[in-house]
Amino acid sequence: MRFEGKIAVVTGAGGGLGACYATSLAREGAILIAVDRPGVEMRVSAEIAAAGGRCLPLAADLTDQQSVEKMVGAALDEFGRIDVLINNAGGGSSSQGNAGSIAEEDSASWDTLVDANLKTAFLCIRAASRPMKAQRYGKIVNIASRAARVIDPAVHQSPAYAAAKTGVLSLTRFAARELGPYGINVNCMVPSLALSGPVLEAYWDATPEDGKRQYLKSVALERLPRLEELAAVVLFLASDESSYVTGVALDVNGGSFMP
């Protein structure tokens, strides 16, 4: 198994893609630290335990430096090291002000979305990279979005979300350059729309049929991704198979954006 004995932190692991990344890593032998906001039910921990794996569930406000430091400290107290960090926390639901235009996006929703999608990645990289530097090994995978690549009229997009995810791409390159001498690989997956939770499923269900057809026609494969297809790419970037890959933003979008 590719991650036998490795200690992996997955943020935003309470459900959706984060839970999929966590369970996929566990199946490959990783010991998990599953992190999400306070109050989020961490069912993934029980699922991993039921399958014979090991998972430490932690609640943390990843937009707060002290909370992030406490989370990393708890992981180190329990396992002594961190080998893998998957920066998946974030999101851009309508409840967070997914306005669709600069004129409609208020400053409060801007701050919320940028903090949730960019600040969380920055704080987690800064905290987790310290023990990785000491052990001279680490794999960091950030999760961006197709919204960082293209402004799509067929998809209701928030300028704050798009800007934050574009920031994740630059943060990935900066961290890869800074941490490379310590044996730490930093890469980014750039996925397209995936039905990874109730909010996105409701959004897709509410999209008119002609809107769905228009969107799918923009995808070369003419379908949405399966969650396990995205998880497979994350696991590749987190594994030693990608040992000479760093600073890369890997588009996983079925051919909807081809740079």
Secondary structure, 3 states (H helix, E strand, C coil): CCCCCCEEEEECCCCHHHHHHHHHHHHCCCEEEEEECCCCCCHHHHHHHHCCCCEEEEECCCCCHHHHHHHHHHHHHHHCCCCEEEECCCCCCHHHCCCCCCCCCCHHHHHHHHHHHHHHHHHHHHHHHHHHHHHCCEEEEEECCHHHCCCCCCCCCCHHHHHHHHHHHHHHHHHHHHHHHHCEEEEEEEECCCCCCHHHHHHHHHCCHHHHHHHHHCCCCCCCCCHHHHHHHHHHHHCHHHCCCCCCEEEECCCCCCC
